[in-house]
């Protein structure tokens, strides 16, 4: 077959890379009706575990794309993480409640990445305007004021294919090709360590290993234990500078390192590999029609379990903005708020992960312990608050701008996000919602803003009272754009949508 370049259709968005971030982004774009193509180099999803944790905010995104119920059976709740010294004494406790948070989901889930990717990838089949092509090796990107072009080799046939689109999103990992075409350097945040990651399948029950993750802050050999789903368990063990990466992954050596916890008869090694944990943030997440998401934009040490979570947040922030720009409902400048909002947020998480890494490797113990707060029993406890978004979209009273809005139970015991969908929502106290709909119907419709009022959402009035608001404008990614104080006109919040194409001034 000829390997001459062939033209192969036009899309709104081409996503390079079909990991969890690329698949989530494609599902969100599918929800928005955007013609989307995913190009993936590998024939199949990777069959071994990589990421093992996500949080309540990620689950809320999976709820948005309609896949939370399909993912839920594959998950295990995590009770939290404990940091112990070489003698096993507790240094720092990071418990997770088993009750749902204000997000409507649990704070910490363990999962097996191939199971998650299977659900996300099957979910793509729901969208007739979303296409996945595997064994496609992207090698060139071009752009001008009219659009972008993606060139790739079909590894199955040797054909060179030329695709036109409006935007290209690089979800292609730490060695991102799209980042190279953007020309973005990485800000190095200073953490680079080699660790042996060992996944095992237990052959017999070991309840004594526990459900908590344990960070062994042992100066001789720092290590992490993680309970996975089912009979899966993971250890991450520091590799010393003088140790050889090939030698340390040999089964006899792996069992020697696991010997404090496990004997060879008790488990089967599924995978043992040396990884270098990095800390870095790309300086430039967008160049015209090329953008980055996930590991192509940032890398974090795993000690907070926030690596994949950060990428899922990227997707939720970016997809609705792309959809509005592509539909002509916003100018491309809206896409500049993607990095300005997300980069400070992810950097704060990475810096906290680095501080915890300093506790685990015992090089900066005091600085790490200072992140915890002393409890009545004298024990240090860690309570991680999600960072604010960086500067970006705002309107009205900005005291809550950049924080996540809660999710409420509706009168039929459903979740309020399901009523809203992936769009803006005006969260109003009882008595105001009906008037807003009647007086501003055309503006709400043009801006695609849902209205949820206190009469239909249990706890909404109380939450608004707590903060002194009559209404809050929630973005599609569930962050707060702005609020109006009690007694002020909720319609003032619609001016916070000034980034949209001109709206009707009145209805």
N, C-alpha and C positions, 0 to 999 in steps of 0.2 A: 504494500500500500504506500502511496506517496506520502512523504512527510512535509509537503508544502503546507503553509499556514492556511487554515480554513476559518471562515467567519462563522460564529455560532451564536446568533441571537443577541438581543439587547436586554439588559436587566437594569433595575434601579440600583441595586446594591449587590456587589460581589464580596463574599466573606471568604478570606483565605484561612483555612483551618477549621476542623470540625471537632474540637474538644468540647467540654461542657460550656465554655463561654461562647464559642461560635454557634453551637446548637441552640443555646438559650437566646442569643441575639437573633438568630434566624426565626425561632418560634415567635419572638416578640414582633419582628418585622412581618411575619406571616399574619399575625393578629391584626396588624395595621393595614394589611392589603398591599404590601410593598413587594414588587417582583424581585425575588432574592435568589441568588445562586451561591451555594457553598462549594468551594473547591478544596478537596482533601487529598493529600499525597498518598496516604495509606489506603489499602483495600478495605480494611476492617478497623473498627475501633480497637484500641490497645486492650489486651485481655487481662493485664495484671493491674493490681491496685496502685494508685498514685495518691491523689488527694483522698482524705478519709473523713473530713469534717466540713460541715457548713452550719449556718446559724438560722435564726428565726427570720431575719430579713431575706435571706436567700429563699427560704421556703415560701415566703410571701410572693416572691417573684415567680416561683414555680406554680403557685396558686394562680397568679395573673395569667400565665400561659395555659392554664387548665390542666396541669399535670401533677399537682400536689397529691391528689388521691392515688394516682398510679405509682408515685415515688414512695409514699408513706410505708407500704408493706416491706420495703427494702431497707428500712432505717432502724437504728437502735438509738435510744436516748442516752446521752452522756450525762452522768451526774457531776462531772467537773474534772479538775486537774489539781494534783498536789505536787509541790516541790519539796523534796526531802534531801537531807545531807547524806554523807557517805555512811553514817550509822543508821540511816532510816528515820531520823528525827524530822518532824514536819517543820519546814522553814516558812512556807507560804501556801495558803489554801485558796483555791479558786473554784468554789462550788457553783453548780448551775441548778436552779430550781426545776422541779419536775412539773410545775404548773405552767400553762401557756403564758407568754409575756403579752405586753400590750400590742405586739405585732399579730397576735392571734395564733401563734405557733410556739413551739418549744425553743429554748435558747440554744441548745446544742444537739446536733444530730451526728451520728457516725454512719458512714455509708461505704459501699464498695463501688469504686468509680465505674467499672464496666456495667454494673446494674443501672446506675444513674444515666450513663450515656445511652444505654439501650432505650430507656424510656424517652429521653429527650430526642433521640434520633427517630424513633417511631412516631413521636409527636409531629415531626416535620411532614409526615404523609397527610396530615389534615389540611394542609394548605396547598391548593392546586397551583399557586403562583410562586411556591418555593421549590427549588430543585437542588438536589445533592449530586455531585459528580465526584466519584472516588478515583484514585490512581491518576490524579492530575497534579503535575509538578509545575507550579507557577515560577517563571523565570524572569519576567519583565513587566513593568508597569509604566504607563505614560498617562499624562493628563494635559488638558487645555481648558479654556473657558467653556467649552461645550460638554465636556465629560471626561471619562477615564477609559483607558484600554488595558486589558489584562491579557497577557500571553502565557500560555502554558503548554506543556507537552502531555498528551494523553499517553501514559506509560503502558497502556494495554495495546495500543496500535502504533505508537511512534509518531502520530499526527501532531503537528503544531497547530494550536487553536488560538484564535483572536476573539476576545469578548469585549463588547462595549457596555458601559454602565455609567451611572451618575456618580457613585461613590464606591471606594474599596476599603474594607475594614480588615486590618491585619489581626487575626486571632491565632497567629502562627508561632506563638511561644517565645521563649527567651532569646532564641537566635533568629528573630523575626526578619524575613526578607522584606516585608512591607516597611519595617522601621529603617532598614538600610536605604530603601528608595526615598523615604521621607528625609533621610540624612540626619536623623536625630542621634545625638550622643546620649549616654546614660549618666545620670548623677549617681555616683558611687557613695552609698551611705555607710560603707566601711566594714560590713560583716561578710566574711568569706571563710567558710569552714567546710572541710570534707567530713561527711558522715556516712556510715554504712547503714543502709535501710534494708531491714530484713523482715519480710512478711512470712508468717507461718500459718499452717492449718493444724489446729490441735486434733490429735487422734483420740484424746480422752478429756473429760471435763476437768478444768482447773479453776474452780471458783475462787481459790486462794489468790489468783492473780488479780482479781478484782475488776470492777467496771470503771473505776477512775483512771484517767491518764496519770502517769507518774513521771515526773522529771527528776532523775537521779543526779543531783548536783554534786557529783563525785569528782574531785580534782584529778584523780588517777585516770578515770574513764567516764566522762559524762555520758548519760544515756537517757532515752525516753521510752516508756512503755505505753502502748495505745491499744485499748480494746476495740476490735473491729466488729463487724456484723457476724452473726453466727459463730463459727469456730475460728474466725480469723483474728490473729493478734499480730501486732507490729512492734519491733524494737528499732530504734534509731540510735546508733552508737558512734561516738566520735572516733575518727581516724586520725592518728597522730601524724605529724609531718614526715617522720621517717618511715612510715608504713606504706607498703605497696598496695595499690588499689586492686590489682588482680589477685595477689596472694591473700588479702584479707577477705575476699569473697569466696574462697574455697570452702567446701562444706565442713571440713575438719576444723578450720579456723573459726568459722561462723559458730559452730557448736561450742567451741571453747569460750567464745565471747558471750554466748547465751547461757552458759553453765550456771550463773547465779540464779536463774529463773526456770530453766527448762532442760530436760534431757532429750537426747535424740529419739528415744522410744515414744516420747510424748507428743511429737509433732512432726510434720513434714515441711521442709523449707519450700515455700512457693517461689520466692524471689529474694536474692541478695545482690545488692548493687550499691556502688559508692556514688553519692551525689555531692556536689558542692552547693551548699546553701548560700545564696547571694542576697544582697540588699541593694536595690537600685531602682531608680525611677527615670523613665525617659524624659528628656528635656522638652521634647516637642511631640505631642500626641496627634497633631493634625498638620498636614501641609496641603491646603486646597481640598482636593477630593480624596485624599488618602488619610486614613485614621487608624489608630491603634486601640486595642482593648485586651485586657487580661495580661498574661505574662509578657506579651510583646511590649507593654507599656510600663510594667513594674514587676519586680521580683522581691519576695520577702522570705526571711527564715521562717520555718514552719511552726515556731513555738506558740503562736496564738491561734493556729488553725485558720488563718484568714486569707491564705493565698487565693484559692478558688473563689471564696466569698467576694474578694475585691473585684475579680473579673466579672462575676454575676452582677455586681453593682454597676460596673462599667456598662454592661449590656442594657440594664434597666434605665440608666441615665441617657444613653445614646440613642436607643431605638426610637423613642417617641419624637426626639428632636430631628432625627433623619427623616422620619415619616412626615413631619410637618413641613420641612424644607422641600422634600421631593414633591409633596402635594401643592406647593406654592402658597402654603399658609404661614410661612415664616421665611425670613431671609437667611442665606447661608451663615450670616454672622451668629445665628443662634448656636451653631456648632462650636463656636469659640468658648461657650460656657461649659462645654463638656470637660475639657482639661482644667479650666479654672476652678470648677467645682470638685472634680474627682481627685486631682493630684494632691492637694493638701490633706484630703481625707485619707487617702491610701498611705501617704507619707507618715501620718501620725500613727497609724497601725504598725507600719514597718518599724518605726522608731521604738515603739513599745515592745515589739517582738525582739528587737536587738537588745533592749534592756533586760528582758527575760532571758535571752541567750547569755548575757553576762552573768546571770545567776546560775544558769545551768553549767556553764563552763568554768564557774567560780573565779572569773577574772574581774568582775565588777559587781560583787555581791551587794554592797551597801546601796548602790544606785538602784539596783533592781528591787531590793526590799523596800525602798522608799516609795515604790509605786503601790504598795499595799497599805491598808489601814488596820491599826490595832483594834481587836475586839475586846469585849469585857473580860474574856478569859486570858487576855494577853497574846492571843494567837493573831498573827498577821493574816489578813484576808484580802484577796484581790477582787475588785469589782470593776470590770472594764466597761466604761461608758462609750457608746459609739460616737465618733467625732462628728463635728458639724461639717456640712459641705463647705467648700471654699467659696469665695465671692462669685456670684453669678446672678441668676434671676431672683427678683425680689419685688414686693409691692406691699402697700399698706403698712401696718405695724410690723416691724422686722424682728421683734424680740424672739420669735420662734422660727424665723427663716433658717432653713438648712437643717432643721431637725426632722426626724421621722414623725409622721402623724400616726396615732394609734389606729388599730382596726377594731370596729365595733360589731356587736351581735345585733342583727336585725330582728324585727318582731317575730319573724318565722324561724328564728334561731339560725339563720344563715349568717355568712360573713359579709361585712359591708363592702369589701373590695369587689366581691362578685356582683354587687349591684352597680358599682362604679365602672368596672372594666378598666382598660389601660388608657385612662384619660384623666383630665382634670376633674376635681370635685370640690364644690363649695359645701363645707360642713357647717351647717347653721343650727342655732339653737331652736327649740320648739317655738312655733308661731311665726318664724321668719321665712321658712323655705317656700311655702305656698305663695307668699307675696312676691318673693324673688322671681319665681317661675312666671307668675302672671305679669309682672312689670317688665321683666327683662328677658322674655322668652327668645326673642330674635338674637340678642347678644350671646345668651347662653348656648343656643343652638349653633351659631356661627363659630364660636370658640370651642365647641364640643365639650361643654362643662356640665357634668352631672350635679345634681343637688341632693344632698342627704341631710335630713333634718332630725332634730332630737326626738320627734314623735316616733320615728321608725328605727332609730339606732340607740339601743340601750347603752347608757353611760356617756353619750355624747354631750348632753346638757351639763352633766357634772364635770366633765373634762373642760368644757368651755368656761364654766364657772370658776374652776380652779385657776385658770389663767386670765380671767377677766375679759374674755372675748365673746362677741356675738357670732362670729363666723371666721373660718379658716379656709384658705384656698390651698388644697392639696394637689400636687403635681401627679402625673401618671406614674412616676417612680416612687410615690407615697411620701416624698419629702414636702415640707411646708414651704410654699412660696411667700405667704404673708398672711396677716390676720387683720381684723378690725375690732377695736375695743367695744365694750358694752355701750350701747346707745348710738353707735355710729352706723352709717349706711353700709350694709354688706356689699352693695353694688360697687362701692369704691374699689373693691378687690379686683374687679374685672379690668381696671386700668393697669393692674400688674401683668396683664397679658399683652402689653404694648408691643412685644416682639412679634405678635401675629400680624397677618395682613389686616388692614383696617376693618374694624368691626362696626356694625350699625350703632349709632350713638344712642338710640333709644328704641323701645319696642312699644 
